[in-house]
Structures are given as structure tokens and as C-alpha cells.
């Protein structure tokens, strides 16, 4: 039996991060968590590119450009979609997640999904460095490990 498991060794990797500016009081904290974790795993700061987009809905198209550019080993997508009084939340959350998944599958480039979809701001803050951790940090771990798994397959 062969067992393949990825490591968290980020040395030599190049990572693109797409960040929504909407709900920036949350997305900035998520971005900080992602950058700190990437650096802690040996990724050189010069190998991290951060691209800001207006909102979560725009994340997949920019992630696609990064993935197909051949300049990045992996991409992290960060945003915060918070439920409001209209159905807008459902459309943005579902289409953003579907778009990100499609880019990852079609490009073959590991893409970490760090778009919070919460019922309220308190839940989002809890997951952006609060008592529920930082989704950005988790995504950094995920993208590095997935890159290394794919390289081992």
C-alpha cells in the first residue's frame, strides 16, 4: 500500500491571493492570517501576490487568470459574504463557491476556498481571527499541503 501525504513545506512556492474588498474589516484580518501562515511555512514574501477585487462575486474570474498564468503554484480566495435581508446572499455565496471550484478543477491548480458565508458579522469576525480561528490561516495550510500532495502523486 502506498500512502501519499502532503507537507507544509512552502519553500520555493509561489502563491496568489485574491481578496474581496467588500466587508474589508473582515477580509483584511483573513488576509493577515493567510500571509502570516504562508511566511511561517517558508514562502518568501516576494513569492506572494495579493490581488484585490470589489466583491466576492469577482473572485473566481481573477482566480482563473492567476491559475492559468503559470506563475502560481496555488491560489487562495478570500472574502466575506454576510446574510442580509434579501436573497442576494444566496446567489453570491453559491455562485462564488461554484466558480472557485470550477477554476480549481479545470486548471488543475490548487485553490483554497476562504470565502466566509455567515449569518451575521459576529460569526464572520469569530472566523477571521476570533475564537473560531482564522480561515485565511487555514487556507494557507490547505493550499501548501495540496500543492505538495499533487507534486507527490
Secondary structure, DSSP 8 states (H G I E B T S, - for coil): ----------TT--EEEEEE-TTHHHHHHHHHHHHHHHHHTT--GGGEEEEEESSGGGHHHHHHHHHHTTS-SEEEEEEEEE--SSTHHHHHHHHHHHHHHHHHHHH--EEEEEEEEESSHHHHHHTEEETTEEHHHHHHHHHHHHHHHHHH-
